[in-house]
Amino acid sequence: MATRVGRHWQSRLFEAWLPNPQQRACISRSALQISWSRSGGDVTILAEGSNPLLVDAIPLHRGSSTSLKPGAEITFRYEMHVLLRLRFAVVENWLPQPPQRKAQFWTGSPLKPQDNMCTFLTLGALVSMRQLPAQTEALRVMSRGRDAAPSVFLKNPAKARQDGSKVPPGRRVQSQPLS
């Protein structure tokens, strides 16, 4: 199984992580591919983009691959500038368990432990470590459904809120219904 990561595949996330379109354009449309076995072991990263990637501070050039361990830091660079850092995490047992109390409504066969071992890959954006508590290593970014009240990143940081206060660059504000 495999998934691609890049500004084409996760356009909304990359817009949020890199609000500056010039910086975002320095991330390849398909920057990397992460592949893994169904059992969750042997996760591999393959560099697909033309701009340099670092995996735990080791350069990974286009067409090269390496093993990816939980907690690994993936750094997107352009020339000598760091554009974005992502932390790799594996989340196991993501599938819900069948209902326990109302087993008569569960029409499927009972799940065996190996049937429920579904591995998901989570890439979370890192922010400046000075802005986070000491025990925090990474922020997880979860996409929400269409019906949820999404948080939005302002493209124009100089834009004022309705109460007149300014929003600092890169800060997230809760969207408000239009009146």
C-alpha positions as CSV (number, residue, x, y, z in Angstrom):
1,M,0.0,0.0,0.0
2,A,1.2,3.5,-0.7
3,T,0.3,7.2,-0.6
4,R,1.8,10.2,-2.2
5,V,2.5,13.5,-0.4
6,G,2.8,16.9,-2.1
7,R,1.0,20.1,-2.8
8,H,-1.2,18.5,-5.5
9,W,-2.3,15.6,-3.2
10,Q,-2.9,17.6,0.0
11,S,-3.4,21.1,-1.4
12,R,-5.5,22.4,1.5
13,L,-3.0,21.3,4.1
14,F,0.0,22.8,2.2
15,E,-2.0,26.1,1.8
16,A,-2.4,26.1,5.6
17,W,1.2,25.1,6.3
18,L,2.7,27.5,3.8
19,P,0.4,30.5,3.3
20,N,3.0,32.2,1.0
21,P,2.3,30.9,-2.5
22,Q,5.9,31.5,-3.6
23,Q,7.1,29.2,-0.8
24,R,4.4,26.7,-1.5
25,A,5.4,26.6,-5.2
26,C,8.8,25.3,-4.0
27,I,7.2,22.1,-2.8
28,S,6.8,19.5,-5.6
29,R,3.3,18.5,-6.6
30,S,4.2,15.0,-5.7
31,A,7.2,15.4,-3.4
32,L,7.3,11.9,-1.9
33,Q,5.7,8.5,-1.7
34,I,5.2,6.6,1.5
35,S,4.7,2.8,1.2
36,W,4.0,0.2,3.8
37,S,3.0,-3.4,4.2
38,R,-0.5,-4.3,5.3
39,S,0.9,-5.5,8.7
40,G,2.3,-2.0,9.4
41,G,6.0,-2.9,9.3
42,D,8.6,-1.8,6.8
43,V,7.5,1.8,6.0
44,T,9.5,3.3,3.2
45,I,9.8,6.8,1.9
46,L,10.6,7.5,-1.8
47,A,11.7,11.0,-2.9
48,E,9.8,12.0,-6.1
49,G,10.2,15.8,-6.2
50,S,13.0,17.8,-7.7
51,N,13.7,19.8,-4.5
52,P,15.8,18.3,-1.7
53,L,14.2,16.4,1.2
54,L,15.9,15.5,4.4
55,V,14.8,12.5,6.5
56,D,16.2,12.9,10.0
57,A,18.7,15.4,8.7
58,I,20.0,12.9,6.0
59,P,19.5,14.1,2.4
60,L,17.2,12.0,0.2
61,H,17.5,12.8,-3.5
62,R,14.9,12.2,-6.2
63,G,14.5,8.5,-6.9
64,S,16.1,7.5,-3.6
65,S,14.3,5.7,-0.8
66,T,15.0,4.9,2.8
67,S,13.2,3.3,5.7
68,L,10.9,5.5,7.7
69,K,10.6,5.1,11.5
70,P,7.9,6.5,13.8
71,G,9.0,10.0,14.9
72,A,11.2,10.6,11.9
73,E,11.4,14.2,10.7
74,I,10.8,14.9,7.0
75,T,12.2,18.3,6.0
76,F,11.3,20.1,2.7
77,R,14.0,22.5,1.5
78,Y,14.5,24.9,-1.3
79,E,18.2,25.7,-1.9
80,M,19.4,26.3,1.6
81,H,16.1,27.3,3.1
82,V,13.9,25.0,5.2
83,L,10.3,25.4,4.1
84,L,8.5,22.8,6.2
85,R,9.1,20.0,8.6
86,L,6.8,17.1,9.1
87,R,6.9,14.4,11.8
88,F,5.9,10.8,10.8
89,A,3.7,8.8,13.1
90,V,1.9,5.5,12.8
91,V,-1.6,5.1,14.2
92,E,-2.8,1.5,14.7
93,N,-6.2,0.0,15.3
94,W,-8.0,2.9,13.6
95,L,-11.0,0.8,12.6
96,P,-13.9,0.9,15.0
97,Q,-14.7,-2.3,17.0
98,P,-18.0,-4.0,16.3
99,P,-20.7,-3.1,18.8
100,Q,-20.5,-5.1,22.1
101,R,-23.9,-4.5,23.7
102,K,-26.0,-4.9,20.6
103,A,-24.3,-7.9,19.0
104,Q,-27.6,-9.0,17.4
105,F,-27.3,-5.9,15.0
106,W,-23.8,-6.8,14.0
107,T,-24.3,-8.9,10.8
108,G,-20.6,-9.4,9.9
109,S,-18.4,-12.2,11.1
110,P,-16.5,-11.6,14.3
111,L,-13.3,-9.7,13.8
112,K,-10.1,-11.4,14.5
113,P,-7.3,-9.3,15.9
114,Q,-5.3,-9.3,12.7
115,D,-8.4,-8.1,10.7
116,N,-8.5,-4.9,12.8
117,M,-4.8,-4.0,12.4
118,C,-5.2,-1.2,10.0
119,T,-2.2,1.1,9.8
120,F,-2.7,4.8,9.0
121,L,0.0,7.3,8.4
122,T,-0.2,10.8,10.0
123,L,1.9,13.7,9.0
124,G,1.7,16.6,11.4
125,A,3.2,20.1,10.9
126,L,5.8,21.2,13.3
127,V,5.9,24.8,14.4
128,S,8.7,26.6,16.1
129,M,9.6,24.7,19.2
130,R,9.7,27.9,21.2
131,Q,6.0,28.3,20.7
132,L,5.1,24.8,22.1
133,P,5.3,23.5,25.7
134,A,8.4,21.4,26.3
135,Q,6.6,18.1,26.3
136,T,5.0,18.7,22.9
137,E,6.9,17.3,19.9
138,A,4.4,17.6,17.0
139,L,1.0,18.9,16.1
140,R,-1.4,16.5,14.3
141,V,-3.4,18.0,11.5
142,M,-6.7,16.3,10.9
143,S,-9.0,17.2,8.0
144,R,-12.6,17.7,8.8
145,G,-15.8,16.8,6.9
146,R,-17.6,19.3,4.8
147,D,-20.4,19.8,7.4
148,A,-18.0,20.7,10.3
149,A,-17.3,24.3,11.2
150,P,-13.7,24.4,9.8
151,S,-10.9,26.4,11.2
152,V,-9.5,28.7,8.5
153,F,-6.1,30.3,7.9
154,L,-6.3,33.9,6.8
155,K,-4.5,34.5,3.6
156,N,-4.2,38.2,4.4
157,P,-2.8,38.4,7.9
158,A,-3.3,42.2,8.0
159,K,-7.1,41.6,7.7
160,A,-8.8,42.6,10.9
161,R,-11.3,40.5,12.8
162,Q,-14.8,41.7,13.2
163,D,-14.0,43.1,16.6
164,G,-11.2,45.2,15.1
165,S,-8.2,43.2,16.5
166,K,-5.5,42.1,14.1
167,V,-4.7,38.4,13.4
168,P,-1.0,37.6,13.6
169,P,0.5,35.9,10.4
170,G,0.0,32.2,10.3
171,R,-2.5,32.1,13.2
172,R,-5.7,30.1,12.9
173,V,-9.0,31.6,13.6
174,Q,-12.4,29.9,13.9
175,S,-14.6,30.6,10.9
176,Q,-17.8,32.5,11.7
177,P,-21.1,32.2,9.9
178,L,-21.9,34.9,7.3
179,S,-24.7,37.3,8.3
